[in-house]
Amino acid sequence: METDPFRIRDHVADFDVIVEEIVAASAKARETLPMIADVAYGDGPSESLDIFFPEGPRQNLPVHMFIHGGYWRMWSKREYSCIANTATRAGAIAVIVDYALMPGVRMKVLVDQVVRAKQWIIHHIAEHGGDPSLLTISGHSAGAHLSTFLFQSSTTGSSVNGALLLGGLYDLLPLQQSFLKAEIALTDDEVAAFTPLGHSYDPSCRAILAVGENETRPFHGQSEAFANVLREQGVPVSIRVIRNRNHMDAVRDLGVVGTETSDSLSGLIQYVARGGRR
């Protein structure tokens, strides 16, 4: 029987080892980086975020928001504090966001939560020394999917200057017949409403779609398809294939300063901080 290309554990032999490395790096980041933990952006028990700071004065700093993956149904911001290593080294305030998990809630709730988390940043990050006009975002896997809802087109603009989407899911239809059918059971209405390929995006946001070289075929194909949608809408977009990396070690490297993945994030943050906005 053909292996499910979306069940990552079947395709990453050292899955558990990599997860342990991510968790350990995140615990260290929480111990060593200046931070404010568990800031509420809403009233729900999962509606909180952690703010990490670079060394030095906190005034008009660029801001980076990260959304974790886990197929919308596992993990939390605590497991991904390590991403703050890269963002703060690049001189930005890092905001790592929590959200509720499926199937306890439906996709609409998750999308609403990350949008409200972004709005909290825009309205309040100046109180912590950040400049909301220098906002970039990133997300991994399901977090990349959720990130797409933060730079959609609107009459007022998205307020997002750059997005790094790593190992993202941009077409939900194939997931209905994947192992997730038993775990989160995406409905036809959810697929129609929350597939990023069917939305419009802010052309003032620069997008980087990154995918590990060793990812399964759907992740490569969906990144290409989403890149084409963005190009057709005038969004400046590039695809980066991370050499010799899979779905899990690519995101581990996002929190390791000096790796190919983290260099992409640092470059995006610094590009925006230098005024590279359209």
Steps between C-alpha positions, in 0.01 A plus 500: 500500500631845408622706795299813580719790378353727765581278798840649576605235750499242219752704299737634767689214664630713788172686557502460879867595532444821305196587711707451814767734358237766423349473847841516669605802294173671587544437871846654479368801312242557773775487760752723324313759291331803653128432475149565623295179513131429456373840391129476424377608158147375575286347770536132409737267689716449189500866395843609616840583359860519618716804423879464468740792478843558347772642719529878520257791497138422421382776272347480153620144448379280213248236606471137394199274566529119480219241480582139581387192309370160605217448248280737699460238776820485706785697657508850640706817505722360776643231270603767249659769715826417322388699195562807715874423483507591132258792514668671796848445356373685192406791727125439517252445778371144461136422575417128519125439486272236650164395362231240577532151356272293282280300528397674822423806287463541126731670251302825507600550864871452430499747212313756708749456784816558295340804336419642843853423620634706210264782589622489860857541375407793279319678781727417796853409395612866514447475877784246498735691271385357168408680180180345358578647158800261485301179544601170340350155555595136464336165550576133458270237348149571636649822638599601146142434393366719782756770417348546154193653665715779641602654168183476298398806302270756655407863455734600783791267418619204702769683705732204427817589311645153457406136551715185518280193459680172565363160396156649458160355412314707244244250362288330766309268267754212500507503879141378513624158386818500709558366852349827621155381392476307826667771710346832394254407222517815288157578359426601142408847624834532682691393190316757290536784748852441627703379201755779439507437124156659476574833671643839405821640649663831581755590229693712750607185689813323383458121528757221524367145463757256636484122479746233603666316215401168661134592554238276340361596161181681614699760696706587193197503272290713732780754543532532121123539462477765771799687358322516165188643665708768673688590181176538308383745766818708488642379832882484491568133575792260487531127567798366693577130517694429819774255410501158664221591740162344576179626659640489854871584484417802282294657780758394760756696299272804494596547865872434447687818407715463191310221325355533151145525635576752773705709259188536284305627800777734614534640149127570478493676838803712416367582154187646657695672779712678239188642341456237230125536484291551191 
